[in-house]
C-alpha cells in the first residue's frame, strides 16, 4: 500500500484590487483644454524655486500631457493636480498615472475633511524614468470625515516631470 501523500499548503495570495471601474478623475488624459491648461486641472508651486508649467502637445496614449520644469530650487516643490472632488470616508481607492522624469518624484494625496482642515497622505515614490513612460501606482483609504481629495505627482528637485493618463477607482 502506497503512503498517503502529505497535502501541500499553498498560501492565499493577497487580493489585487479590481481594475477598470469608473475613473473618478475628470479629464484623466489631459486632452481637453481650457485656455493654456487642461480643463479641470490646476498647477502650484511653493517655496523658493523657479518653475515652468506646460500643457504640451505630446502624451503617453493621447496627444496631451502636462510638464513641470524646475530649473532652480532651494526649498519647496511644484505639481499639476486635478480639481479636488468628493470621496467617501473609509473607502479604499486605487491610484495610478504615467510619467517621465529625470529625477525621483512622489505622489501625495491632499484630503479636505468635513471641518475644513486639510491632511496630506504620502502615496508612493516614483523613481526617475527619463527614457520612456513608467506607471506609478498606489492605494489610499479615505480617513473619517473625508470630504474631498486631489492627487499630486510632485517634483521637489531641479529636473523635469511629465505626467499623463491618471486613474482613480474605488474598490
MDTraj code that builds the backbone (N, CA, C; nanometers):
import mdtraj as md
import numpy as np

residues = "UNK UNK UNK UNK UNK UNK UNK UNK UNK UNK UNK UNK UNK UNK UNK UNK UNK UNK UNK UNK UNK UNK UNK UNK UNK UNK UNK UNK UNK UNK UNK UNK UNK UNK UNK UNK UNK UNK UNK UNK UNK UNK UNK UNK UNK UNK UNK UNK UNK UNK UNK UNK UNK UNK UNK UNK UNK UNK UNK UNK UNK UNK UNK UNK UNK UNK UNK UNK UNK UNK UNK UNK UNK UNK UNK UNK UNK UNK UNK UNK UNK UNK UNK UNK UNK UNK UNK UNK UNK UNK UNK UNK UNK UNK UNK UNK UNK UNK UNK UNK UNK UNK UNK UNK UNK UNK UNK UNK UNK UNK UNK UNK UNK UNK UNK UNK UNK UNK UNK UNK UNK UNK UNK UNK UNK UNK UNK UNK UNK UNK UNK UNK UNK UNK UNK UNK UNK UNK UNK UNK UNK UNK UNK UNK UNK UNK UNK UNK UNK UNK UNK UNK UNK UNK UNK UNK UNK UNK UNK UNK UNK UNK UNK UNK UNK UNK UNK UNK UNK UNK UNK".split()
xyz = np.array([
    [0.0857, -0.1164, 0.0000],
    [0.0000, 0.0000, 0.0000],
    [0.0907, 0.1232, 0.0000],
    [0.0637, 0.2129, -0.0915],
    [0.1438, 0.3349, -0.1021],
    [0.1071, 0.4290, 0.0107],
    [0.2067, 0.5055, 0.0642],
    [0.1744, 0.6002, 0.1708],
    [0.0859, 0.7133, 0.1179],
    [0.0063, 0.7669, 0.2077],
    [-0.0809, 0.8799, 0.1734],
    [0.0060, 1.0037, 0.1583],
    [-0.0052, 1.0723, 0.0442],
    [0.0788, 1.1914, 0.0252],
    [0.0412, 1.3022, 0.1234],
    [0.1415, 1.3760, 0.1664],
    [0.1195, 1.4904, 0.2543],
    [0.0633, 1.6046, 0.1710],
    [-0.0476, 1.6629, 0.2170],
    [-0.1043, 1.7729, 0.1370],
    [-0.0100, 1.8926, 0.1336],
    [-0.0085, 1.9592, 0.0228],
    [0.0705, 2.0809, 0.0071],
    [-0.0180, 2.1995, 0.0404],
    [0.0312, 2.2880, 0.1248],
    [-0.0444, 2.4078, 0.1602],
    [0.0090, 2.5229, 0.0774],
    [-0.0788, 2.5834, 0.0020],
    [-0.0412, 2.6979, -0.0805],
    [-0.0987, 2.8227, -0.0175],
    [-0.0142, 2.9218, 0.0130],
    [-0.0690, 3.0436, 0.0729],
    [-0.1629, 3.1150, -0.0230],
    [-0.2643, 3.1751, 0.0341],
    [-0.3586, 3.2530, -0.0454],
    [-0.2922, 3.3845, -0.0819],
    [-0.2877, 3.4174, -0.2106],
    [-0.2249, 3.5443, -0.2483],
    [-0.3064, 3.6632, -0.1997],
    [-0.2382, 3.7732, -0.1767],
    [-0.3062, 3.8964, -0.1403],
    [-0.3923, 3.9394, -0.2577],
    [-0.5194, 3.9700, -0.2327],
    [-0.6044, 4.0088, -0.3455],
    [-0.5552, 4.1367, -0.4107],
    [-0.5660, 4.1388, -0.5401],
    [-0.5294, 4.2574, -0.6174],
    [-0.6572, 4.3360, -0.6423],
    [-0.6537, 4.4665, -0.6187],
    [-0.7744, 4.5455, -0.6430],
    [-0.8215, 4.5285, -0.7872],
    [-0.9523, 4.5227, -0.8052],
    [-1.0016, 4.5069, -0.9416],
    [-0.9630, 4.6252, -1.0290],
    [-0.9326, 4.5943, -1.1532],
    [-0.9012, 4.7034, -1.2450],
    [-1.0296, 4.7458, -1.3147],
    [-1.0222, 4.8509, -1.3860],
    [-1.1416, 4.9003, -1.4523],
    [-1.2229, 4.9847, -1.3567],
    [-1.3526, 4.9761, -1.3665],
    [-1.4365, 5.0584, -1.2811],
    [-1.4414, 5.1999, -1.3359],
    [-1.5152, 5.2829, -1.2677],
    [-1.5310, 5.4210, -1.3102],
    [-1.4125, 5.5047, -1.2640],
    [-1.3479, 5.5705, -1.3580],
    [-1.2372, 5.6599, -1.3247],
    [-1.2968, 5.7880, -1.2666],
    [-1.2581, 5.8212, -1.1441],
    [-1.3128, 5.9372, -1.0752],
    [-1.2435, 6.0685, -1.1130],
    [-1.1335, 6.0604, -1.1862],
    [-1.0590, 6.1805, -1.2248],
    [-1.1126, 6.2348, -1.3566],
    [-1.1538, 6.3594, -1.3535],
    [-1.2048, 6.4254, -1.4740],
    [-1.0877, 6.4586, -1.5671],
    [-1.1095, 6.4444, -1.6972],
    [-1.0080, 6.4756, -1.7983],
    [-0.8757, 6.4040, -1.7655],
    [-0.8798, 6.2721, -1.7446],
    [-0.7626, 6.1991, -1.6960],
    [-0.6455, 6.1943, -1.7938],
    [-0.6732, 6.2076, -1.9225],
    [-0.5638, 6.2057, -2.0202],
    [-0.5272, 6.3459, -2.0668],
    [-0.5857, 6.4475, -2.0018],
    [-0.5474, 6.5876, -2.0211],
    [-0.5721, 6.6388, -2.1624],
    [-0.6597, 6.5717, -2.2371],
    [-0.6841, 6.6053, -2.3778],
    [-0.7676, 6.7318, -2.3955],
    [-0.8592, 6.7598, -2.3031],
    [-0.9472, 6.8760, -2.3160],
    [-0.8814, 6.9967, -2.2520],
    [-0.8685, 7.1036, -2.3300],
    [-0.8014, 7.2250, -2.2821],
    [-0.9016, 7.3308, -2.2383],
    [-0.8571, 7.4138, -2.1459],
    [-0.9305, 7.5341, -2.1043],
    [-0.8283, 7.6466, -2.1095],
    [-0.8099, 7.7038, -2.2261],
    [-0.7031, 7.8016, -2.2454],
    [-0.5697, 7.7277, -2.2536],
    [-0.4738, 7.7687, -2.1710],
    [-0.3401, 7.7085, -2.1775],
    [-0.3210, 7.5945, -2.0777],
    [-0.4289, 7.5534, -2.0102],
    [-0.4202, 7.4431, -1.9129],
    [-0.5257, 7.3379, -1.9456],
    [-0.5070, 7.2159, -1.8943],
    [-0.6121, 7.1156, -1.9146],
    [-0.7365, 7.1512, -1.8336],
    [-0.8529, 7.1265, -1.8905],
    [-0.9775, 7.1550, -1.8204],
    [-0.9845, 7.0725, -1.6917],
    [-1.0170, 7.1394, -1.5799],
    [-1.0302, 7.0713, -1.4522],
    [-0.8992, 7.0467, -1.3793],
    [-0.7905, 7.1047, -1.4267],
    [-0.6584, 7.0848, -1.3660],
    [-0.5996, 7.2176, -1.3214],
    [-0.5171, 7.2111, -1.2181],
    [-0.4504, 7.3280, -1.1617],
    [-0.3016, 7.2971, -1.1488],
    [-0.2201, 7.4019, -1.1334],
    [-0.0798, 7.3802, -1.1006],
    [-0.0438, 7.4709, -0.9844],
    [0.0635, 7.4331, -0.9152],
    [0.1010, 7.5067, -0.7957],
    [0.2471, 7.4820, -0.7649],
    [0.3095, 7.5814, -0.7069],
    [0.4437, 7.5671, -0.6520],
    [0.4483, 7.6416, -0.5204],
    [0.5357, 7.5999, -0.4308],
    [0.5572, 7.6722, -0.3063],
    [0.7063, 7.6672, -0.2774],
    [0.7514, 7.7590, -0.1939],
    [0.8927, 7.7659, -0.1598],
    [0.9675, 7.8564, -0.2544],
    [1.0993, 7.8450, -0.2485],
    [1.1864, 7.9253, -0.3331],
    [1.2393, 7.8367, -0.4448],
    [1.1773, 7.8498, -0.5617],
    [1.2191, 7.7712, -0.6778],
    [1.1723, 7.8403, -0.8047],
    [1.2289, 7.8009, -0.9159],
    [1.1916, 7.8543, -1.0466],
    [1.1321, 7.7403, -1.1275],
    [1.0073, 7.7612, -1.1741],
    [0.9322, 7.6529, -1.2373],
    [0.8602, 7.7047, -1.3614],
    [0.8523, 7.6189, -1.4639],
    [0.7695, 7.6451, -1.5818],
    [0.6709, 7.5296, -1.5934],
    [0.5390, 7.5628, -1.6020],
    [0.4335, 7.4640, -1.6207],
    [0.3898, 7.4662, -1.7668],
    [0.3758, 7.3486, -1.8291],
    [0.3380, 7.3401, -1.9697],
    [0.2311, 7.2328, -1.9899],
    [0.1278, 7.2669, -2.0675],
    [0.0314, 7.1678, -2.1170],
    [0.0778, 7.1389, -2.2591],
    [0.1473, 7.0277, -2.2757],
    [0.2194, 7.0061, -2.4016],
    [0.1449, 6.9151, -2.4987],
    [0.1848, 6.9265, -2.6260],
    [0.1216, 6.8535, -2.7351],
    [0.1902, 6.7215, -2.7643],
    [0.2088, 6.6411, -2.6623],
    [0.2543, 6.5030, -2.6758],
    [0.2087, 6.4312, -2.5508],
    [0.1871, 6.3012, -2.5603],
    [0.1380, 6.2289, -2.4444],
    [0.1711, 6.0821, -2.4495],
    [0.1293, 6.0119, -2.3470],
    [0.1529, 5.8685, -2.3378],
    [0.0632, 5.7932, -2.4352],
    [-0.0682, 5.8000, -2.4162],
    [-0.1610, 5.7329, -2.5068],
    [-0.2315, 5.8308, -2.5995],
    [-0.2495, 5.9526, -2.5551],
    [-0.3166, 6.0547, -2.6355],
    [-0.2178, 6.1557, -2.6888],
    [-0.2688, 6.2769, -2.7116],
    [-0.1845, 6.3798, -2.7723],
    [-0.1485, 6.4925, -2.6766],
    [-0.1805, 6.4778, -2.5468],
    [-0.1514, 6.5834, -2.4493],
    [-0.0925, 6.5235, -2.3224],
    [-0.0192, 6.6050, -2.2495],
    [0.0331, 6.5715, -2.1166],
    [0.0654, 6.7042, -2.0481],
    [0.1044, 6.6973, -1.9210],
    [0.1479, 6.8179, -1.8511],
    [0.2920, 6.7986, -1.8065],
    [0.3639, 6.9100, -1.8021],
    [0.5067, 6.9069, -1.7720],
    [0.5395, 7.0158, -1.6699],
    [0.6315, 6.9821, -1.5802],
    [0.6882, 7.0791, -1.4870],
    [0.8389, 7.0762, -1.5071],
    [0.8967, 7.1916, -1.5356],
    [1.0429, 7.2058, -1.5426],
    [1.0857, 7.2911, -1.4254],
    [1.1638, 7.2326, -1.3332],
    [1.2168, 7.3065, -1.2195],
    [1.3639, 7.3348, -1.2512],
    [1.3950, 7.4620, -1.2733],
    [1.5305, 7.4984, -1.3159],
    [1.6185, 7.5491, -1.2025],
    [1.5577, 7.5850, -1.0900],
    [1.6336, 7.6276, -0.9720],
    [1.5482, 7.5983, -0.8495],
    [1.6134, 7.5604, -0.7392],
    [1.5385, 7.5303, -0.6169],
    [1.6276, 7.5412, -0.4951],
    [1.5749, 7.6064, -0.3914],
    [1.6375, 7.5978, -0.2594],
    [1.5389, 7.5386, -0.1593],
    [1.4066, 7.5592, -0.1808],
    [1.3031, 7.4970, -0.0977],
    [1.1790, 7.4729, -0.1827],
    [1.0890, 7.3877, -0.1327],
    [0.9575, 7.3718, -0.1928],
    [0.9473, 7.2667, -0.3004],
    [0.8316, 7.2693, -0.3691],
    [0.8038, 7.1734, -0.4754],
    [0.7096, 7.2356, -0.5777],
    [0.6743, 7.1568, -0.6800],
    [0.5815, 7.2010, -0.7837],
    [0.5047, 7.0795, -0.8341],
    [0.3815, 7.1045, -0.8834],
    [0.2995, 6.9942, -0.9304],
    [0.1785, 7.0443, -1.0081],
    [0.1259, 6.9555, -1.0938],
    [-0.0051, 6.9685, -1.1536],
    [-0.0981, 6.8812, -1.0702],
    [-0.2261, 6.9211, -1.0562],
    [-0.3217, 6.8367, -0.9848],
    [-0.4630, 6.8658, -1.0325],
    [-0.5466, 6.7636, -1.0235],
    [-0.6863, 6.7750, -1.0649],
    [-0.7632, 6.8551, -0.9597],
    [-0.8657, 6.9285, -1.0033],
    [-0.9525, 6.9999, -0.9104],
    [-1.0069, 6.8991, -0.8082],
    [-1.0009, 6.9306, -0.6782],
    [-1.0487, 6.8355, -0.5765],
    [-1.1924, 6.7898, -0.6033],
    [-1.2197, 6.6634, -0.5708],
    [-1.3516, 6.6049, -0.5935],
    [-1.3923, 6.5219, -0.4722],
    [-1.5223, 6.4955, -0.4601],
    [-1.5784, 6.4268, -0.3434],
    [-1.5311, 6.2815, -0.3356],
    [-1.5063, 6.2369, -0.2103],
    [-1.4746, 6.0971, -0.1837],
    [-1.5576, 6.0514, -0.0638],
    [-1.5540, 5.9199, -0.0369],
    [-1.6305, 5.8599, 0.0718],
    [-1.5372, 5.8160, 0.1837],
    [-1.5654, 5.8591, 0.3056],
    [-1.4860, 5.8191, 0.4223],
    [-1.4809, 5.6672, 0.4331],
    [-1.3626, 5.6135, 0.4611],
    [-1.3449, 5.4704, 0.4788],
    [-1.3324, 5.3915, 0.3506],
    [-1.3581, 5.4531, 0.2364],
    [-1.3488, 5.3851, 0.1070],
    [-1.2022, 5.3741, 0.0653],
    [-1.1646, 5.2619, 0.0057],
    [-1.0294, 5.2434, -0.0450],
    [-1.0287, 5.2708, -0.1951],
    [-0.9258, 5.3400, -0.2393],
    [-0.9126, 5.3807, -0.3785],
    [-0.7792, 5.3320, -0.4341],
    [-0.7782, 5.3040, -0.5629],
    [-0.6566, 5.2651, -0.6337],
    [-0.6196, 5.3780, -0.7295],
    [-0.4966, 5.4271, -0.7192],
    [-0.4488, 5.5429, -0.7951],
    [-0.3397, 5.4993, -0.8924],
    [-0.3338, 5.5623, -1.0075],
    [-0.2182, 5.5451, -1.0966],
    [-0.2076, 5.6639, -1.1914],
    [-0.0866, 5.6853, -1.2408],
    [-0.0640, 5.7752, -1.3533],
    [0.0659, 5.7336, -1.4220],
    [0.0826, 5.7807, -1.5434],
    [0.2056, 5.7551, -1.6196],
    [0.2913, 5.8801, -1.6137],
    [0.4217, 5.8609, -1.6197],
    [0.5120, 5.9755, -1.6069],
    [0.6453, 5.9480, -1.6752],
    [0.7159, 6.0562, -1.7007],
    [0.8565, 6.0574, -1.7415],
    [0.9247, 6.1623, -1.6557],
    [1.0435, 6.1322, -1.6061],
    [1.1147, 6.2288, -1.5232],
    [1.2627, 6.1925, -1.5194],
    [1.3452, 6.2946, -1.5093],
    [1.4892, 6.2685, -1.4970],
    [1.5346, 6.2701, -1.3511],
    [1.4399, 6.2818, -1.2577],
    [1.4696, 6.2803, -1.1140],
    [1.3612, 6.1988, -1.0428],
    [1.3905, 6.1549, -0.9216],
    [1.2896, 6.0863, -0.8409],
    [1.1807, 6.1853, -0.8002],
    [1.0563, 6.1391, -0.7997],
    [0.9410, 6.2217, -0.7647],
    [0.8539, 6.1421, -0.6673],
    [0.7406, 6.1997, -0.6273],
    [0.6499, 6.1257, -0.5395],
    [0.5065, 6.1669, -0.5647],
    [0.4142, 6.0813, -0.5199],
    [0.2719, 6.1088, -0.5306],
    [0.2154, 6.1228, -0.3895],
    [0.1390, 6.2298, -0.3680],
    [0.0730, 6.2556, -0.2401],
    [-0.0748, 6.2848, -0.2659],
    [-0.1555, 6.2612, -0.1629],
    [-0.2971, 6.2991, -0.1666],
    [-0.3169, 6.4168, -0.0731],
    [-0.4018, 6.5102, -0.1131],
    [-0.4412, 6.6208, -0.0267],
    [-0.5902, 6.6024, 0.0013],
    [-0.6230, 6.5733, 0.1283],
    [-0.7591, 6.5414, 0.1685],
    [-0.8167, 6.6572, 0.2478],
    [-0.9335, 6.7049, 0.2074],
    [-1.0048, 6.8058, 0.2847],
    [-1.1127, 6.7343, 0.3645],
    [-1.1144, 6.7594, 0.4965],
    [-1.2123, 6.6977, 0.5853],
    [-1.3366, 6.7840, 0.5945],
    [-1.4444, 6.7270, 0.6477],
    [-1.5722, 6.7991, 0.6560],
    [-1.5629, 6.9240, 0.7441],
    [-1.4649, 6.9306, 0.8354],
    [-1.4488, 7.0506, 0.9184],
    [-1.3595, 7.1559, 0.8524],
    [-1.3170, 7.1313, 0.7272],
    [-1.2375, 7.2278, 0.6527],
    [-1.0877, 7.2116, 0.6664],
    [-1.0402, 7.1273, 0.7577],
    [-0.8962, 7.1069, 0.7708],
    [-0.8453, 7.0195, 0.6563],
    [-0.7165, 7.0299, 0.6308],
    [-0.6535, 6.9559, 0.5211],
    [-0.5495, 6.8610, 0.5786],
    [-0.5496, 6.7383, 0.5278],
    [-0.4482, 6.6387, 0.5627],
    [-0.3761, 6.5974, 0.4351],
    [-0.2483, 6.5657, 0.4481],
    [-0.1702, 6.5156, 0.3354],
    [-0.1336, 6.3706, 0.3632],
    [-0.1375, 6.2887, 0.2589],
    [-0.1007, 6.1481, 0.2723],
    [-0.0012, 6.1125, 0.1628],
    [0.1118, 6.0568, 0.2033],
    [0.2113, 6.0058, 0.1087],
    [0.1525, 5.8801, 0.0441],
    [0.1548, 5.8728, -0.0885],
    [0.1023, 5.7561, -0.1594],
    [0.2159, 5.6639, -0.2036],
    [0.3141, 5.7170, -0.2769],
    [0.4235, 5.6323, -0.3223],
    [0.5352, 5.7158, -0.3842],
    [0.6533, 5.6574, -0.3898],
    [0.7673, 5.7183, -0.4581],
    [0.7659, 5.6764, -0.6050],
    [0.8254, 5.7585, -0.6885],
    [0.8368, 5.7286, -0.8310],
    [0.9825, 5.7522, -0.8727],
    [1.0554, 5.6459, -0.9049],
    [1.1948, 5.6636, -0.9444],
    [1.2054, 5.7356, -1.0788],
    [1.3198, 5.7926, -1.1054],
    [1.3424, 5.8593, -1.2342],
    [1.3117, 5.7626, -1.3480],
    [1.2549, 5.8152, -1.4559],
    [1.2247, 5.7367, -1.5757],
    [1.2444, 5.8268, -1.6976],
    [1.3710, 5.8605, -1.7289],
    [1.3958, 5.9554, -1.8371],
    [1.3867, 5.8957, -1.9781],
    [1.3836, 5.7629, -1.9902],
    [1.3910, 5.7001, -2.1222],
    [1.2594, 5.6434, -2.1720],
    [1.1508, 5.6758, -2.1057],
    [1.0211, 5.6260, -2.1504],
    [0.9172, 5.6396, -2.0407],
    [0.7936, 5.6137, -2.0778],
    [0.6828, 5.6245, -1.9842],
    [0.6879, 5.5116, -1.8829],
    [0.6636, 5.5447, -1.7565],
    [0.6527, 5.4475, -1.6482],
    [0.5196, 5.4721, -1.5787],
    [0.4673, 5.3691, -1.5155],
    [0.3436, 5.3840, -1.4414],
    [0.3729, 5.3815, -1.2921],
    [0.3100, 5.4703, -1.2191],
    [0.3185, 5.4718, -1.0732],
    [0.1802, 5.4368, -1.0203],
    [0.1774, 5.3496, -0.9175],
    [0.0503, 5.3033, -0.8613],
    [0.0552, 5.3107, -0.7099],
    [-0.0615, 5.3275, -0.6496],
    [-0.0710, 5.3243, -0.5047],
    [-0.2152, 5.3108, -0.4616],
    [-0.2336, 5.2790, -0.3343],
    [-0.3670, 5.2695, -0.2769],
    [-0.3822, 5.3748, -0.1680],
    [-0.5074, 5.4062, -0.1386],
    [-0.5384, 5.5108, -0.0435],
    [-0.6744, 5.4794, 0.0181],
    [-0.6841, 5.4854, 0.1522],
    [-0.8128, 5.4714, 0.2198],
    [-0.8484, 5.6071, 0.2792],
    [-0.9655, 5.6558, 0.2427],
    [-1.0094, 5.7879, 0.2886],
    [-1.0314, 5.7862, 0.4397],
    [-0.9762, 5.8842, 0.5119],
    [-0.9944, 5.8886, 0.6569],
    [-1.1375, 5.9261, 0.6940],
    [-1.1696, 5.9101, 0.8235],
    [-1.3010, 5.9509, 0.8740],
    [-1.3212, 6.0993, 0.8448],
    [-1.4406, 6.1358, 0.8111],
    [-1.4783, 6.2741, 0.7824],
    [-1.4140, 6.3311, 0.6564],
    [-1.3656, 6.2437, 0.5672],
    [-1.3096, 6.2925, 0.4405],
    [-1.4223, 6.3496, 0.3551],
    [-1.3949, 6.4624, 0.2929],
    [-1.4937, 6.5275, 0.2072],
    [-1.4489, 6.5255, 0.0617],
    [-1.3222, 6.5648, 0.0377],
    [-1.2718, 6.5699, -0.0994],
    [-1.1226, 6.5383, -0.1012],
    [-1.0733, 6.5118, -0.2211],
    [-0.9327, 6.4758, -0.2366],
    [-0.8815, 6.5252, -0.3709],
    [-0.7528, 6.5462, -0.3779],
    [-0.6825, 6.5603, -0.5043],
    [-0.5501, 6.4876, -0.4900],
    [-0.4948, 6.4453, -0.6014],
    [-0.3672, 6.3751, -0.6021],
    [-0.2652, 6.4585, -0.6766],
    [-0.1439, 6.4616, -0.6221],
    [-0.0381, 6.5460, -0.6772],
    [0.0861, 6.4614, -0.7024],
    [0.1310, 6.4580, -0.8263],
    [0.2605, 6.3968, -0.8589],
    [0.3606, 6.5123, -0.8522],
    [0.4510, 6.5056, -0.7534],
    [0.5315, 6.6201, -0.7107],
    [0.6774, 6.6073, -0.7518],
    [0.7344, 6.7188, -0.7973],
    [0.8782, 6.7287, -0.8202],
    [0.9336, 6.8277, -0.7176],
    [1.0419, 6.7865, -0.6503],
    [1.0974, 6.8740, -0.5455],
    [1.2490, 6.8857, -0.5566],
    [1.2994, 6.8758, -0.6784],
    [1.4412, 6.8966, -0.7059],
    [1.4538, 6.9466, -0.8495],
    [1.5661, 7.0052, -0.8827],
    [1.5865, 7.0540, -1.0193],
    [1.5771, 6.9371, -1.1169],
    [1.4947, 6.9527, -1.2172],
    [1.4727, 6.8485, -1.3179],
    [1.3393, 6.8720, -1.3851],
    [1.2889, 6.7656, -1.4523],
    [1.1583, 6.7764, -1.5184],
    [1.0706, 6.6583, -1.4793],
    [0.9397, 6.6787, -1.4905],
    [0.8392, 6.5757, -1.4656],
    [0.7263, 6.5956, -1.5657],
    [0.6963, 6.4916, -1.6436],
    [0.5849, 6.4912, -1.7379],
    [0.4870, 6.3849, -1.6891],
    [0.3575, 6.4181, -1.6820],
    [0.2577, 6.3215, -1.6357],
    [0.1395, 6.3148, -1.7316],
    [0.0713, 6.1995, -1.7277],
    [-0.0407, 6.1760, -1.8182],
    [-0.1202, 6.0552, -1.7686],
    [-0.2378, 6.0360, -1.8250],
    [-0.3207, 5.9169, -1.8075],
    [-0.3398, 5.8779, -1.6620],
    [-0.4116, 5.9630, -1.5905],
    [-0.4403, 5.9453, -1.4480],
    [-0.5612, 5.8538, -1.4294],
    [-0.5625, 5.7793, -1.3176],
    [-0.6772, 5.6950, -1.2855],
    [-0.6952, 5.6881, -1.1342],
    [-0.8201, 5.6958, -1.0903],
    [-0.8554, 5.6719, -0.9512],
    [-0.9885, 5.5981, -0.9517],
    [-0.9860, 5.4763, -0.8984],
    [-1.1078, 5.3958, -0.8887],
    [-1.1240, 5.3473, -0.7455],
    [-1.2480, 5.3229, -0.7054],
    [-1.2735, 5.2705, -0.5709],
    [-1.2892, 5.1202, -0.5809],
    [-1.2592, 5.0538, -0.4695],
    [-1.2815, 4.9087, -0.4634],
    [-1.3158, 4.8675, -0.3227],
])
top = md.Topology()
chain = top.add_chain()
for i, resn in enumerate(residues, 1):
    res = top.add_residue(resn, chain, resSeq=i)
    for name in ("N", "CA", "C"):
        top.add_atom(name, md.element.get_by_symbol(name[0]), res)
traj = md.Trajectory(xyz[None], top)
